[in-house]
């Protein structure tokens, strides 16, 4: 029998937004939808975070939240009722305790917290580059793609320079800022990635979209988790670009 595929999914630790003062975390669907796809494929999934320990959902991503913003995310509703899954969020593994050699792929989840915490998550920077340099499937989703902005190639150039990628788009930041009546994020991934020379592409706001460039896979926003999972599975099962 072939060896079971192993996936490392990384979510951000809870933090506080420096722009709004609100508590921020990871986005539920961006973990749960790919997680479900991987489990259904027969893969083993480990959930980790830069600091380890308990992690928290962004409120708007919680289908049980009074805002009702994600109330139609029935898959997340289902998973958040499962004791064994909730237990994973209560005690995530610490990234620095893990090795790329023990997994087949890494998937970095988004949400609001990455925009305030990933700059200093140097252990995650190193681990992601270990995956990528060894040719393993390396994926990031939505605001989780902010991680890529902090990475450099061995020659000192920005990791994203010349690479095809996507991430939370300016059109989506515009929508979010307008919806709450204030600036939410300290910077915009699309702007920064383009400044660094990335080939940054997007679909219209909030349409599912993911792109693969070799062993790098990126997804645009919270509706793109399924698309990211499809590309990860295709890459692991020998699919060509």
N, CA, C and O of each residue as an XYZ file, in Angstrom:
964
protein
N       0.848     -1.203      0.000
C       0.000      0.000      0.000
C       0.883      1.252      0.000
O       1.958      1.271      0.599
N       0.407      2.291     -0.681
C       1.171      3.532     -0.720
C       1.043      4.262      0.608
O       0.059      4.090      1.328
N       2.029      5.067      0.923
C       2.057      5.820      2.160
C       0.947      6.876      2.170
O       0.700      7.533      1.160
N       0.286      7.031      3.313
C      -0.757      8.041      3.434
C      -0.157      9.438      3.282
O       0.893      9.726      3.856
N      -0.806     10.290      2.525
C      -0.373     11.668      2.375
C      -0.606     12.436      3.672
O      -1.608     12.232      4.357
N       0.322     13.310      3.994
C       0.195     14.101      5.224
C       0.251     15.585      4.889
O       1.143     16.041      4.173
N      -0.707     16.324      5.414
C      -0.833     17.751      5.136
C      -0.678     18.537      6.427
O      -1.283     18.192      7.443
N       0.126     19.586      6.396
C       0.227     20.508      7.514
C      -0.566     21.759      7.170
O      -0.259     22.445      6.195
N      -1.585     22.055      7.968
C      -2.361     23.282      7.795
C      -2.015     24.232      8.934
O      -2.094     23.861     10.105
N      -1.632     25.459      8.588
C      -1.192     26.444      9.573
C      -2.194     27.587      9.647
O      -2.538     28.200      8.637
N      -2.651     27.860     10.856
C      -3.553     28.994     11.097
C      -2.845     30.001     12.002
O      -1.936     29.641     12.749
N      -3.266     31.258     11.930
C      -2.660     32.303     12.746
C      -3.156     32.220     14.187
O      -4.271     31.768     14.450
N      -2.317     32.660     15.104
C      -2.730     32.766     16.508
C      -3.594     34.005     16.701
O      -3.521     34.942     15.906
N      -4.409     34.017     17.749
C      -5.252     35.187     18.017
C      -4.399     36.429     18.252
O      -3.302     36.350     18.805
N      -4.914     37.562     17.829
C      -4.216     38.824     18.021
C      -5.246     39.947     18.095
O      -6.451     39.704     18.165
N      -4.753     41.164     18.077
C      -5.609     42.349     18.084
C      -5.206     43.225     16.912
O      -4.022     43.498     16.714
N      -6.183     43.665     16.139
C      -5.913     44.527     14.998
C      -5.338     45.866     15.450
O      -5.862     46.500     16.366
N      -4.263     46.284     14.803
C      -3.682     47.586     15.124
C      -4.431     48.719     14.441
O      -4.197     49.886     14.754
N      -5.326     48.397     13.514
C      -6.089     49.436     12.815
C      -7.463     49.664     13.434
O      -7.983     50.779     13.390
N      -8.055     48.620     14.010
C      -9.405     48.754     14.583
C      -9.467     48.508     16.082
O     -10.404     48.948     16.748
N      -8.466     47.801     16.619
C      -8.507     47.424     18.027
C      -9.358     46.199     18.299
O      -9.565     45.829     19.454
N      -9.858     45.560     17.233
C     -10.716     44.378     17.375
C      -9.863     43.115     17.512
O      -8.743     43.062     17.003
N     -10.395     42.091     18.205
C      -9.722     40.793     18.209
C      -9.788     40.175     16.819
O     -10.807     40.273     16.136
N      -8.707     39.545     16.407
C      -8.653     38.918     15.083
C      -8.110     37.503     15.210
O      -7.389     37.181     16.154
N      -8.466     36.670     14.248
C      -8.037     35.280     14.258
C      -7.914     34.749     12.848
O      -7.511     35.472     11.937
N      -8.267     33.462     12.662
C      -8.224     32.860     11.332
C      -9.644     32.712     10.801
O     -10.609     32.792     11.562
N      -9.770     32.494      9.481
C     -11.085     32.413      8.849
C     -11.543     30.958      8.780
O     -10.852     30.103      8.226
N     -12.708     30.693      9.344
C     -13.185     29.318      9.505
C     -13.183     28.512      8.214
O     -12.613     27.423      8.159
N     -13.820     29.044      7.176
C     -13.969     28.265      5.942
C     -12.629     27.969      5.277
O     -12.492     26.979      4.558
N     -11.640     28.830      5.519
C     -10.341     28.636      4.874
C      -9.560     27.473      5.481
O      -8.671     26.909      4.844
N      -9.898     27.127      6.703
C      -9.365     25.902      7.299
C     -10.280     24.726      6.989
O      -9.826     23.684      6.516
N     -11.560     24.897      7.255
C     -12.490     23.759      7.233
C     -12.730     23.204      5.840
O     -12.766     21.985      5.673
N     -12.894     24.043      4.845
C     -13.201     23.528      3.505
C     -12.037     22.727      2.916
O     -12.267     21.628      2.412
N     -10.792     23.231      2.958
C      -9.692     22.380      2.502
C      -9.496     21.155      3.394
O      -9.226     20.062      2.896
N      -9.630     21.331      4.705
C      -9.487     20.213      5.638
C     -10.434     19.079      5.245
O     -10.035     17.916      5.188
N     -11.681     19.428      4.978
C     -12.679     18.428      4.591
C     -12.281     17.724      3.298
O     -12.408     16.505      3.184
N     -11.803     18.488      2.336
C     -11.392     17.897      1.057
C     -10.225     16.933      1.248
O     -10.191     15.867      0.634
N      -9.270     17.306      2.097
C      -8.111     16.444      2.330
C      -8.501     15.154      3.061
O      -8.037     14.069      2.712
N      -9.347     15.286      4.062
C      -9.784     14.112      4.818
C     -10.565     13.159      3.915
O     -10.393     11.942      3.986
N     -11.420     13.720      3.070
C     -12.181     12.884      2.146
C     -11.271     12.177      1.147
O     -11.611     11.112      0.633
N     -10.125     12.770      0.880
C      -9.151     12.167     -0.030
C      -8.344     11.069      0.666
O      -7.587     10.336      0.028
N      -8.521     10.973      1.988
C      -7.791      9.967      2.745
C      -6.478     10.465      3.316
O      -5.653      9.671      3.766
N      -6.278     11.785      3.300
C      -5.039     12.362      3.812
C      -5.125     12.548      5.333
O      -6.209     12.675      5.903
N      -3.962     12.561      5.961
C      -3.871     12.879      7.384
C      -3.515     14.366      7.512
O      -2.573     14.835      6.873
N      -4.266     15.104      8.336
C      -4.070     16.547      8.448
C      -3.670     16.921      9.873
O      -4.302     16.501     10.842
N      -2.612     17.715      9.980
C      -2.191     18.295     11.260
C      -2.469     19.787     11.222
O      -2.140     20.457     10.243
N      -3.079     20.316     12.288
C      -3.348     21.751     12.381
C      -2.346     22.368     13.345
O      -2.222     21.931     14.489
N      -1.639     23.378     12.879
C      -0.606     24.026     13.676
C      -0.777     25.540     13.625
O      -1.571     26.060     12.842
N      -0.028     26.234     14.463
C       0.001     27.696     14.468
C       1.410     28.138     14.854
O       2.154     27.352     15.439
N       1.791     29.365     14.543
C       3.153     29.808     14.865
C       3.520     29.620     16.335
O       4.626     29.180     16.647
N       2.602     29.950     17.233
C       2.895     29.856     18.667
C       2.342     28.605     19.319
O       2.643     28.335     20.482
N       1.543     27.837     18.599
C       0.887     26.679     19.182
C      -0.255     27.089     20.094
O      -0.517     28.277     20.283
N      -0.932     26.101     20.655
C      -2.000     26.368     21.611
C      -3.342     26.671     20.963
O      -3.582     26.333     19.804
N      -4.209     27.313     21.733
C      -5.570     27.581     21.292
C      -5.611     28.678     20.233
O      -4.919     29.690     20.341
N      -6.431     28.461     19.215
C      -6.626     29.461     18.168
C      -8.101     29.848     18.125
O      -8.964     29.117     18.611
N      -8.375     31.010     17.535
C      -9.721     31.570     17.534
C     -10.157     31.931     16.117
O      -9.345     32.328     15.281
N     -11.461     31.782     15.865
C     -12.038     32.179     14.588
C     -12.196     33.692     14.525
O     -12.475     34.331     15.539
N     -12.018     34.268     13.335
C     -12.500     35.622     13.104
C     -14.020     35.581     13.283
O     -14.685     34.680     12.772
N     -14.559     36.549     14.004
C     -15.994     36.520     14.323
C     -16.864     36.443     13.069
O     -17.824     35.673     13.025
N     -16.536     37.225     12.067
C     -17.366     37.241     10.860
C     -17.323     35.917     10.103
O     -18.200     35.643      9.284
N     -16.310     35.095     10.372
C     -16.205     33.802      9.696
C     -16.957     32.698     10.420
O     -17.143     31.608      9.881
N     -17.388     32.981     11.643
C     -18.105     31.995     12.451
C     -19.575     32.011     12.052
O     -20.256     33.016     12.259
N     -20.079     30.911     11.482
C     -21.472     30.901     11.026
C     -22.475     31.084     12.161
O     -23.654     31.333     11.907
N     -22.024     30.964     13.408
C     -22.909     31.145     14.560
C     -22.913     32.582     15.061
O     -23.672     32.921     15.969
N     -22.064     33.434     14.472
C     -21.934     34.818     14.929
C     -23.207     35.614     14.662
O     -23.901     35.388     13.672
N     -23.497     36.539     15.553
C     -24.721     37.343     15.453
C     -24.779     38.174     14.172
O     -25.865     38.544     13.724
N     -23.625     38.468     13.582
C     -23.598     39.257     12.344
C     -24.287     38.547     11.193
O     -24.827     39.185     10.289
N     -24.263     37.202     11.232
C     -24.851     36.413     10.160
C     -24.051     36.420      8.875
O     -24.520     35.918      7.854
N     -22.839     36.984      8.905
C     -22.053     37.141      7.681
C     -21.764     35.789      7.027
O     -21.808     35.673      5.802
N     -21.469     34.772      7.831
C     -21.114     33.455      7.279
C     -22.166     32.393      7.595
O     -21.860     31.202      7.633
N     -23.391     32.823      7.818
C     -24.441     31.886      8.248
C     -24.732     30.793      7.225
O     -25.256     29.737      7.581
N     -24.396     31.035      5.954
C     -24.665     30.034      4.914
C     -23.542     29.021      4.740
O     -23.618     28.151      3.872
N     -22.496     29.128      5.562
C     -21.364     28.202      5.483
C     -21.712     26.933      6.262
O     -21.256     26.725      7.387
N     -22.523     26.103      5.637
C     -23.057     24.924      6.323
C     -21.978     23.893      6.656
O     -22.103     23.161      7.638
N     -20.918     23.833      5.842
C     -19.850     22.873      6.134
C     -19.136     23.252      7.435
O     -18.818     22.385      8.249
N     -18.889     24.543      7.624
C     -18.253     24.974      8.867
C     -19.171     24.754     10.061
O     -18.705     24.395     11.142
N     -20.463     24.964      9.877
C     -21.428     24.676     10.943
C     -21.285     23.230     11.394
O     -21.245     22.936     12.589
N     -21.210     22.334     10.416
C     -21.091     20.909     10.706
C     -19.808     20.610     11.488
O     -19.849     19.923     12.509
N     -18.684     21.120     11.016
C     -17.398     20.822     11.666
C     -17.299     21.418     13.064
O     -16.705     20.816     13.959
N     -17.879     22.593     13.251
C     -17.796     23.249     14.558
C     -18.689     22.590     15.602
O     -18.659     22.959     16.776
N     -19.483     21.615     15.172
C     -20.275     20.801     16.095
C     -19.548     19.512     16.475
O     -19.984     18.787     17.369
N     -18.441     19.231     15.795
C     -17.714     17.983     16.022
C     -16.672     18.178     17.123
O     -15.742     18.969     16.971
N     -16.830     17.464     18.217
C     -15.933     17.624     19.357
C     -14.483     17.358     18.990
O     -13.582     18.054     19.457
N     -14.259     16.352     18.152
C     -12.883     15.992     17.813
C     -12.208     17.080     16.979
O     -10.997     17.280     17.075
N     -12.993     17.781     16.162
C     -12.413     18.867     15.365
C     -12.171     20.094     16.238
O     -11.106     20.707     16.154
N     -13.126     20.457     17.062
C     -12.960     21.605     17.958
C     -11.751     21.401     18.861
O     -11.055     22.359     19.198
N     -11.501     20.153     19.252
C     -10.344     19.851     20.100
C      -9.032     20.208     19.402
O      -8.061     20.582     20.061
N      -8.999     20.094     18.062
C      -7.791     20.460     17.313
C      -7.481     21.941     17.448
O      -6.318     22.346     17.439
N      -8.544     22.758     17.576
C      -8.376     24.206     17.671
C      -8.013     24.639     19.079
O      -7.552     25.760     19.293
N      -8.221     23.755     20.031
C      -7.923     24.071     21.433
C      -6.439     23.902     21.746
O      -5.933     24.482     22.706
N      -5.745     23.107     20.934
C      -4.343     22.820     21.243
C      -3.573     22.522     19.964
O      -3.191     21.379     19.712
N      -3.347     23.555     19.161
C      -2.622     23.359     17.908
C      -1.134     23.116     18.172
O      -0.582     23.574     19.172
N      -0.511     22.398     17.270
C       0.930     22.179     17.349
C       1.667     23.487     17.091
O       1.160     24.359     16.385
N       2.855     23.623     17.658
C       3.674     24.818     17.439
C       4.567     24.583     16.226
O       5.245     23.560     16.130
N       4.560     25.532     15.310
C       5.292     25.390     14.050
C       6.754     25.014     14.274
O       7.287     24.169     13.554
N       7.405     25.622     15.251
C       8.833     25.369     15.467
C       9.122     23.944     15.936
O      10.275     23.513     15.934
N       8.082     23.214     16.336
C       8.260     21.823     16.750
C       8.097     20.847     15.585
O       8.218     19.636     15.769
N       7.825     21.366     14.399
C       7.523     20.520     13.246
C       8.618     20.613     12.192
O       9.388     21.573     12.160
N       8.675     19.591     11.322
C       9.673     19.543     10.264
C       9.003     19.272      8.926
O       8.062     18.484      8.834
N       9.494     19.927      7.910
C       8.926     19.728      6.576
C       9.061     18.283      6.121
O       8.234     17.799      5.347
N      10.092     17.588      6.589
C      10.321     16.205      6.158
C       9.219     15.259      6.609
O       9.112     14.145      6.098
N       8.397     15.693      7.565
C       7.334     14.822      8.078
C       6.008     14.998      7.350
O       5.026     14.334      7.681
N       5.973     15.890      6.356
C       4.719     16.184      5.649
C       4.953     16.220      4.144
O       6.076     16.380      3.665
N       3.841     16.062      3.415
C       3.892     16.132      1.955
C       3.562     17.521      1.422
O       3.959     17.872      0.310
N       2.836     18.315      2.214
C       2.429     19.642      1.748
C       2.117     20.530      2.941
O       1.808     20.044      4.029
N       2.202     21.847      2.723
C       1.811     22.834      3.719
C       0.754     23.749      3.110
O       0.850     24.143      1.947
N      -0.248     24.078      3.906
C      -1.292     25.014      3.485
C      -1.448     26.056      4.585
O      -1.800     25.720      5.715
N      -1.188     27.321      4.258
C      -1.282     28.412      5.222
C      -2.619     29.118      5.046
O      -2.929     29.645      3.978
N      -3.396     29.117      6.110
C      -4.766     29.652      6.111
C      -4.741     31.158      6.373
O      -3.819     31.677      7.002
N      -5.761     31.842      5.884
C      -5.857     33.281      6.083
C      -6.771     33.674      7.230
O      -6.869     32.970      8.235
N      -7.439     34.812      7.065
C      -8.159     35.451      8.145
C      -7.517     36.803      8.384
O      -6.617     37.194      7.641
N      -7.952     37.519      9.394
C      -7.390     38.845      9.627
C      -6.055     38.801     10.383
O      -5.179     39.627     10.127
N      -5.893     37.864     11.295
C      -4.696     37.833     12.123
C      -3.376     37.750     11.344
O      -2.403     38.375     11.764
N      -3.296     37.011     10.231
C      -2.026     36.960      9.508
C      -1.460     38.329      9.153
O      -0.244     38.514      9.111
N      -2.348     39.286      8.899
C      -1.895     40.620      8.498
C      -1.198     41.362      9.639
O      -0.499     42.348      9.406
N      -1.386     40.895     10.851
C      -0.801     41.557     12.015
C       0.252     40.689     12.718
O       0.992     41.181     13.569
N       0.320     39.416     12.368
C       1.206     38.502     13.101
C       2.248     37.784     12.255
O       3.273     37.360     12.790
N       2.024     37.634     10.962
C       2.932     36.811     10.158
C       4.288     37.471      9.917
O       5.266     36.771      9.653
N       4.372     38.792     10.001
C       5.660     39.458      9.809
C       6.702     38.949     10.806
O       7.871     38.770     10.465
N       6.261     38.722     12.028
C       7.183     38.285     13.085
C       7.213     36.776     13.272
O       7.911     36.279     14.155
N       6.475     36.047     12.463
C       6.417     34.583     12.600
C       7.580     33.944     11.851
O       7.385     33.232     10.866
N       8.786     34.206     12.330
C       9.987     33.780     11.590
C      10.104     32.255     11.501
O      10.665     31.730     10.540
N       9.582     31.558     12.489
C       9.588     30.097     12.418
C       8.759     29.594     11.255
O       9.124     28.622     10.593
N       7.640     30.259     11.008
C       6.784     29.898      9.878
C       7.463     30.264      8.569
O       7.372     29.518      7.594
N       8.148     31.415      8.536
C       8.894     31.795      7.326
C       9.856     30.673      6.945
O       9.900     30.233      5.797
N      10.628     30.220      7.939
C      11.647     29.201      7.683
C      11.022     27.873      7.261
O      11.506     27.215      6.340
N       9.952     27.489      7.937
C       9.326     26.205      7.623
C       8.726     26.210      6.228
O       8.874     25.240      5.485
N       8.046     27.299      5.865
C       7.455     27.370      4.529
C       8.542     27.265      3.467
O       8.370     26.568      2.466
N       9.661     27.953      3.680
C      10.757     27.880      2.709
C      11.378     26.492      2.667
O      11.839     26.059      1.612
N      11.398     25.786      3.794
C      11.887     24.406      3.800
C      11.022     23.534      2.898
O      11.532     22.731      2.116
N       9.701     23.703      3.017
C       8.785     22.960      2.144
C       9.062     23.306      0.688
O       9.241     22.423     -0.151
N       9.093     24.602      0.403
C       9.195     25.040     -0.987
C      10.507     24.607     -1.622
O      10.518     24.073     -2.731
N      11.612     24.835     -0.921
C      12.929     24.514     -1.478
C      13.115     23.016     -1.717
O      13.884     22.608     -2.587
N      12.402     22.204     -0.932
C      12.513     20.754     -1.113
C      11.566     20.235     -2.187
O      11.474     19.029     -2.416
N      10.858     21.159     -2.846
C       9.969     20.774     -3.941
C       8.598     20.306     -3.506
O       7.817     19.814     -4.320
N       8.297     20.458     -2.216
C       6.996     20.012     -1.717
C       5.915     21.065     -2.000
O       6.199     22.260     -2.076
N       4.697     20.603     -2.151
C       3.581     21.492     -2.421
C       3.423     22.489     -1.284
O       3.288     22.106     -0.122
N       3.440     23.781     -1.634
C       3.440     24.857     -0.646
C       2.337     25.846     -1.009
O       2.412     26.519     -2.037
N       1.314     25.931     -0.162
C       0.125     26.714     -0.496
C      -0.196     27.753      0.568
O       0.112     27.571      1.746
N      -0.815     28.837      0.140
C      -1.296     29.876      1.048
C      -2.590     30.440      0.479
O      -2.800     30.443     -0.734
N      -3.446     30.913      1.362
C      -4.802     31.277      0.976
C      -5.198     32.623      1.567
O      -4.944     32.901      2.739
N      -5.826     33.454      0.736
C      -6.415     34.722      1.175
C      -5.371     35.597      1.866
O      -4.292     35.798      1.307
N      -5.650     36.127      3.064
C      -4.658     36.950      3.763
C      -3.473     36.124      4.253
O      -2.461     36.682      4.675
N      -3.589     34.814      4.200
C      -2.448     33.952      4.519
C      -1.312     34.133      3.526
O      -0.157     33.834      3.831
N      -1.649     34.632      2.309
C      -0.604     34.873      1.310
C       0.290     36.043      1.708
O       1.331     36.256      1.085
N      -0.088     36.799      2.724
C       0.795     37.864      3.220
C       2.130     37.274      3.671
O       3.153     37.958      3.638
N       2.124     36.016      4.089
C       3.363     35.346      4.492
C       4.414     35.438      3.398
O       5.594     35.638      3.686
N       4.000     35.295      2.152
C       4.937     35.243      1.036
C       5.699     36.550      0.871
O       6.802     36.561      0.324
N       5.123     37.648      1.337
C       5.756     38.958      1.210
C       6.984     39.104      2.098
O       7.828     39.970      1.866
N       7.079     38.252      3.116
C       8.198     38.329      4.056
C       9.329     37.361      3.722
O      10.337     37.313      4.428
N       9.164     36.598      2.657
C      10.146     35.581      2.299
C      11.119     36.099      1.247
O      10.761     36.930      0.413
N      12.348     35.604      1.295
C      13.344     35.976      0.303
C      14.004     34.741     -0.283
O      14.122     33.708      0.376
N      14.427     34.863     -1.520
C      15.176     33.795     -2.174
C      16.612     33.808     -1.666
O      17.024     34.738     -0.973
N      17.362     32.786     -2.008
C      18.743     32.668     -1.525
C      19.629     33.816     -1.993
O      20.643     34.115     -1.363
N      19.245     34.468     -3.110
C      20.033     35.596     -3.615
C      19.565     36.933     -3.044
O      20.044     37.993     -3.446
N      18.614     36.870     -2.093
C      18.143     38.083     -1.432
C      16.973     38.770     -2.105
O      16.439     39.742     -1.571
N      16.565     38.287     -3.263
C      15.423     38.895     -3.950
C      14.117     38.445     -3.298
O      14.077     37.390     -2.665
N      13.035     39.240     -3.446
C      11.750     38.845     -2.873
C      11.286     37.503     -3.425
O      11.389     37.246     -4.624
N      10.783     36.667     -2.559
C      10.298     35.346     -2.960
C       9.260     35.444     -4.072
O       9.247     34.616     -4.984
N       8.391     36.451     -4.002
C       7.276     36.530     -4.950
C       7.686     37.082     -6.302
O       6.904     37.009     -7.250
N       8.880     37.628     -6.424
C       9.299     38.255     -7.682
C       9.228     37.261     -8.837
O       9.853     36.201     -8.809
N       8.451     37.631     -9.848
C       8.323     36.800    -11.042
C       7.403     35.605    -10.899
O       7.170     34.886    -11.870
N       6.870     35.376     -9.689
C       5.998     34.216     -9.488
C       4.538     34.564     -9.743
O       4.081     35.673     -9.462
N       3.824     33.589    -10.279
C       2.379     33.740    -10.456
C       1.704     33.475     -9.110
O       1.977     32.466     -8.460
N       0.827     34.379     -8.702
C       0.144     34.195     -7.424
C      -1.140     35.012     -7.397
O      -1.393     35.852     -8.260
N      -1.937     34.733     -6.376
C      -3.109     35.543     -6.085
C      -3.178     35.709     -4.575
O      -2.307     35.235     -3.845
N      -4.213     36.379     -4.121
C      -4.406     36.635     -2.705
C      -5.581     37.582     -2.558
O      -6.214     37.947     -3.549
N      -5.879     37.983     -1.334
C      -7.018     38.885     -1.114
C      -6.811     40.148     -1.943
O      -5.819     40.857     -1.774
N      -7.746     40.418     -2.829
C      -7.569     41.438     -3.858
C      -7.958     42.833     -3.371
O      -8.684     42.981     -2.388
N      -7.466     43.847     -4.072
C      -7.837     45.225     -3.748
C      -9.350     45.423     -3.827
O      -9.924     46.155     -3.020
N      -9.991     44.777     -4.789
C     -11.443     44.912     -4.930
C     -12.161     44.402     -3.689
O     -13.206     44.927     -3.303
N     -11.593     43.378     -3.070
C     -12.193     42.801     -1.866
C     -11.874     43.641     -0.633
O     -12.704     43.766      0.267
N     -10.670     44.220     -0.592
C     -10.349     45.152      0.487
C     -11.266     46.375      0.418
O     -11.714     46.878      1.448
N     -11.543     46.851     -0.803
C     -12.454     47.991     -0.974
C     -13.831     47.659     -0.404
O     -14.436     48.468      0.300
N     -14.312     46.464     -0.716
C     -15.636     46.035     -0.235
C     -15.655     45.978      1.281
O     -16.586     46.476      1.915
N     -14.626     45.371      1.865
C     -14.573     45.205      3.318
C     -14.493     46.561      4.031
O     -15.186     46.795      5.021
N     -13.644     47.441      3.516
C     -13.509     48.764      4.129
C     -14.828     49.537      4.077
O     -15.221     50.188      5.045
N     -15.496     49.453      2.936
C     -16.772     50.161      2.774
C     -17.834     49.583      3.699
O     -18.647     50.315      4.263
N     -17.819     48.252      3.849
C     -18.842     47.575      4.662
C     -18.778     47.996      6.125
O     -19.810     48.110      6.785
N     -17.584     48.225      6.626
C     -17.438     48.588      8.041
C     -17.192     50.077      8.237
O     -17.179     50.572      9.365
N     -16.997     50.789      7.123
C     -16.841     52.231      7.207
C     -15.491     52.710      7.691
O     -15.361     53.826      8.195
N     -14.474     51.857      7.536
C     -13.134     52.256      7.957
C     -12.102     51.325      7.337
O     -12.440     50.252      6.837
N     -10.836     51.748      7.374
C      -9.750     50.923      6.851
C      -9.503     49.764      7.804
O      -9.328     49.966      9.006
N      -9.490     48.556      7.267
C      -9.320     47.372      8.102
C      -7.881     46.866      8.163
O      -7.398     46.484      9.229
N      -7.208     46.864      7.035
C      -5.895     46.230      6.968
C      -4.765     47.264      6.945
O      -4.936     48.358      6.408
N      -3.612     46.919      7.526
C      -2.494     47.864      7.571
C      -1.807     48.049      6.217
O      -1.103     49.038      6.008
N      -2.009     47.105      5.303
C      -1.483     47.200      3.938
C      -2.309     46.277      3.063
O      -3.142     45.518      3.557
N      -2.074     46.344      1.761
C      -2.817     45.499      0.828
C      -1.874     44.530      0.124
O      -0.855     44.928     -0.440
N      -2.229     43.269      0.168
C      -1.376     42.222     -0.394
C      -1.152     42.431     -1.885
O      -0.025     42.297     -2.362
N      -2.203     42.756     -2.625
C      -2.066     42.931     -4.070
C      -1.058     44.033     -4.393
O      -0.195     43.856     -5.254
N      -1.167     45.163     -3.707
C      -0.241     46.276     -3.958
C       1.200     45.883     -3.652
O       2.100     46.120     -4.458
N       1.415     45.280     -2.481
C       2.779     44.946     -2.061
C       3.389     43.867     -2.947
O       4.566     43.942     -3.300
N       2.599     42.875     -3.303
C       3.118     41.798     -4.155
C       3.530     42.333     -5.525
O       4.568     41.945     -6.060
N       2.719     43.221     -6.087
C       3.044     43.799     -7.395
C       4.305     44.659     -7.309
O       5.125     44.651     -8.228
N       4.463     45.395     -6.219
C       5.686     46.195     -6.031
C       6.925     45.316     -6.030
O       7.992     45.723     -6.491
N       6.770     44.096     -5.503
C       7.897     43.166     -5.422
C       8.104     42.380     -6.708
O       9.025     41.569     -6.800
N       7.254     42.616     -7.698
C       7.436     41.964     -8.988
C       6.651     40.695     -9.208
O       6.937     39.948    -10.144
N       5.664     40.432     -8.366
C       4.840     39.233     -8.540
C       3.912     39.381     -9.744
O       3.475     40.483    -10.077
N       3.623     38.263    -10.382
C       2.587     38.227    -11.418
C       1.258     37.943    -10.722
O       0.790     36.804    -10.693
N       0.664     38.983    -10.168
C      -0.507     38.857     -9.298
C      -1.772     38.925    -10.136
O      -2.023     39.920    -10.816
N      -2.572     37.858    -10.084
C      -3.809     37.806    -10.861
C      -4.998     37.571     -9.945
O      -4.867     36.961     -8.884
N      -6.164     38.061    -10.364
C      -7.372     37.907     -9.562
C      -8.579     37.654    -10.456
O      -8.558     37.920    -11.658
N      -9.607     37.145     -9.844
C     -10.932     37.084    -10.451
C     -11.776     38.201     -9.836
O     -11.340     38.830     -8.872
N     -12.981     38.464    -10.370
C     -13.850     39.453     -9.732
C     -14.042     39.128     -8.249
O     -13.945     37.971     -7.839
N     -14.313     40.151     -7.462
C     -14.365     40.032     -6.005
C     -15.204     38.843     -5.541
O     -16.342     38.654     -5.970
N     -14.612     38.058     -4.662
C     -15.248     36.951     -3.951
C     -15.682     35.791     -4.836
O     -16.545     35.002     -4.450
N     -15.085     35.684     -6.029
C     -15.273     34.481     -6.841
C     -14.158     33.488     -6.516
O     -13.007     33.894     -6.354
N     -14.477     32.198     -6.419
C     -13.454     31.192     -6.130
C     -12.342     31.227     -7.171
O     -12.605     31.226     -8.374
N     -11.094     31.259     -6.697
C      -9.964     31.312     -7.626
C      -8.694     30.887     -6.923
O      -8.409     31.320     -5.807
N      -7.938     30.038     -7.587
C      -6.622     29.636     -7.098
C      -5.711     29.462     -8.295
O      -6.171     29.187     -9.404
N      -4.413     29.625     -8.067
C      -3.437     29.528     -9.152
C      -2.242     28.707     -8.684
O      -1.831     28.783     -7.526
N      -1.695     27.922     -9.607
C      -0.509     27.109     -9.309
C       0.653     27.565    -10.159
O       0.516     27.754    -11.368
N       1.809     27.744     -9.520
C       3.050     28.076    -10.207
C       4.108     27.114     -9.693
O       4.732     27.363     -8.661
N       4.309     26.021    -10.407
C       5.216     24.981     -9.929
C       4.667     24.353     -8.668
O       3.543     23.850     -8.669
N       5.449     24.371     -7.571
C       4.933     23.795     -6.325
C       4.338     24.843     -5.393
O       4.037     24.549     -4.236
N       4.168     26.079     -5.901
C       3.498     27.135     -5.145
C       2.041     27.239     -5.581
O       1.743     27.350     -6.770
N       1.135     27.203     -4.600
C      -0.300     27.333     -4.865
C      -0.857     28.441     -3.986
O      -0.579     28.485     -2.787
N      -1.644     29.339     -4.575
C      -2.255     30.426     -3.810
C      -3.733     30.549     -4.152
O      -4.153     30.271     -5.275
N      -4.522     30.976     -3.147
C      -5.962     31.162     -3.335
C      -6.354     32.593     -3.009
O      -5.742     33.237     -2.156
N      -7.381     33.088     -3.694
C      -7.696     34.516     -3.611
C      -8.335     34.946     -2.298
O      -7.858     35.883     -1.658
N      -9.414     34.269     -1.884
C     -10.093     34.672     -0.645
C     -10.851     33.485     -0.051
O     -10.640     32.335     -0.436
N     -11.750     33.798      0.908
C     -12.360     32.745      1.726
C     -13.211     31.757      0.930
O     -13.506     30.667      1.421
N     -13.609     32.120     -0.290
C     -14.394     31.198     -1.116
C     -13.503     30.322     -1.989
O     -14.000     29.562     -2.820
N     -12.206     30.425     -1.807
C     -11.249     29.728     -2.672
C     -10.594     28.526     -2.009
O      -9.705     27.911     -2.598
N     -11.015     28.176     -0.790
C     -10.412     27.046     -0.097
C     -10.552     25.745     -0.856
O      -9.618     24.945     -0.912
N     -11.721     25.534     -1.441
C     -11.944     24.317     -2.221
C     -11.063     24.264     -3.449
O     -10.569     23.200     -3.824
N     -10.864     25.425     -4.082
C     -10.013     25.479     -5.273
C      -8.551     25.211     -4.916
O      -7.838     24.529     -5.652
N      -8.114     25.755     -3.778
C      -6.756     25.478     -3.314
C      -6.585     23.981     -3.054
O      -5.594     23.380     -3.467
N      -7.561     23.388     -2.366
C      -7.482     21.961     -2.060
C      -7.403     21.119     -3.329
O      -6.652     20.145     -3.373
N      -8.169     21.479     -4.364
C      -8.131     20.733     -5.623
C      -6.734     20.761     -6.238
O      -6.236     19.748     -6.728
N      -6.106     21.952     -6.203
C      -4.771     22.071     -6.790
C      -3.735     21.328     -5.962
O      -2.814     20.727     -6.515
N      -3.875     21.363     -4.645
C      -2.953     20.630     -3.774
C      -3.068     19.133     -4.033
O      -2.061     18.442     -4.187
N      -4.296     18.642     -4.079
C      -4.516     17.216     -4.324
C      -3.975     16.821     -5.699
O      -3.334     15.780     -5.844
N      -4.235     17.656     -6.702
C      -3.736     17.369     -8.051
C      -2.215     17.308     -8.064
O      -1.631     16.434     -8.706
N      -1.562     18.247     -7.346
C      -0.112     18.265     -7.314
C       0.436     17.012     -6.634
O       1.414     16.424     -7.094
N      -0.202     16.611     -5.537
C       0.265     15.438     -4.791
C       0.017     14.134     -5.531
O       0.740     13.153     -5.352
N      -1.012     14.138     -6.364
C      -1.335     12.916     -7.095
C      -0.731     12.898     -8.492
O      -1.083     12.071     -9.333
N       0.193     13.835     -8.718
C       0.939     13.807     -9.973
C       0.343     14.579    -11.118
O       0.748     14.405    -12.268
N      -0.627     15.444    -10.815
C      -1.238     16.246    -11.865
C      -0.297     17.320    -12.380
O       0.486     17.882    -11.614
N      -0.368     17.605    -13.655
C       0.475     18.658    -14.257
C      -0.284     19.979    -14.195
O      -1.503     20.015    -14.028
N       0.485     21.074    -14.336
C      -0.135     22.392    -14.304
C      -1.002     22.613    -15.540
O      -1.608     23.674    -15.688
